[in-house]
Amino acid sequence: SSGINAEWPLRPGTQRMLDMFKRPTDPPEHNYLYGLPAALFLGGYGYAASQNMADIHQMTYLASSLCCLGALGGLSSQETARVGNVLGMIGVTGGIAATVGLL
């Protein structure tokens, strides 16, 4: 046994635990929408790479690094942490996609 619990994200107690820390003033969460900007970024990169656009990999690296820097700034305060989270996901996903695209 490796000690890894594959059912952890599916346990119903986890959501109850997270709900305990919610404040009445917290905005509603739509976590499934966080992937849309990253999917658009990846789709644009995939299309440009399939059309053999010059320097698309370097442009993707630049955009991804700027998103990661924006994520660091966004995560510095609680009010902008959601935006920082999205920028971080876009930056890391774009960097991985550009690296795999170069292979």
C-alpha positions in Angstrom: 0.0 0.0 0.0 1.4 3.4 -1.0 -0.6 5.3 1.7 -2.3 7.5 -1.0 -6.0 7.8 -0.6 -7.5 8.0 -4.0 -11.0 8.8 -2.6 -10.0 11.9 -0.7 -11.5 14.5 -3.1 -14.7 12.6 -3.2 -15.4 12.3 0.5 -18.5 14.3 1.5 -17.0 15.4 4.8 -14.5 17.6 3.0 -17.2 20.0 1.7 -18.7 20.2 5.1 -15.3 21.1 6.5 -14.8 23.8 3.9 -18.3 25.2 4.5 -17.4 25.7 8.2 -15.0 28.5 7.2 -17.3 30.4 4.9 -18.5 33.8 5.9 -22.0 35.1 5.1 -20.3 37.9 3.1 -18.3 35.6 0.8 -19.4 35.7 -2.8 -20.8 32.5 -4.4 -18.2 30.2 -5.7 -18.1 29.0 -9.3 -14.9 27.0 -9.3 -15.7 25.2 -12.5 -15.4 28.5 -14.4 -11.7 28.9 -13.4 -10.6 26.6 -16.2 -12.2 28.6 -19.0 -9.5 31.3 -19.4 -6.8 28.6 -19.3 -8.7 26.6 -21.9 -9.0 29.6 -24.2 -5.2 30.4 -23.7 -4.4 26.7 -24.6 -6.8 26.7 -27.5 -5.2 29.8 -29.0 -1.7 28.4 -28.5 -2.7 25.1 -30.1 -4.3 26.8 -33.1 -1.2 29.1 -33.6 1.2 26.2 -33.2 -0.8 24.1 -35.7 -0.6 27.0 -38.2 3.2 27.1 -37.7 3.2 30.7 -36.6 6.7 32.0 -36.1 7.9 32.4 -32.5 4.6 31.2 -31.0 6.5 29.2 -28.3 8.4 32.3 -27.1 5.3 34.4 -27.1 3.5 31.8 -25.0 6.5 31.6 -22.6 6.3 35.4 -22.3 2.5 35.5 -21.7 2.8 32.6 -19.2 5.6 34.3 -17.2 3.6 37.5 -17.1 0.5 35.5 -15.8 2.7 33.9 -13.1 4.0 37.3 -12.0 0.4 38.6 -12.0 -0.6 35.6 -9.9 2.1 36.5 -7.3 0.7 40.0 -7.1 -2.9 38.8 -6.9 -2.2 36.3 -4.2 -0.7 39.0 -2.0 -4.1 40.1 -0.7 -7.3 38.3 0.2 -9.4 40.5 -2.0 -7.6 39.7 -5.2 -6.7 36.0 -4.4 -9.3 34.6 -6.8 -7.8 36.5 -9.7 -4.3 35.5 -8.7 -5.4 31.9 -8.6 -6.8 32.1 -12.2 -3.7 33.9 -13.4 -1.5 31.2 -11.8 -3.4 28.4 -13.5 -3.2 30.1 -16.9 0.6 30.8 -16.5 1.6 27.3 -15.4 -0.7 25.6 -17.9 0.6 27.8 -20.7 4.2 27.2 -19.7 3.7 23.4 -19.7 1.9 23.5 -23.0 4.7 25.5 -24.7 7.3 23.2 -23.3 5.5 20.1 -24.6 4.8 21.9 -27.9 8.5 22.4 -28.4 9.2 18.7 -28.0 
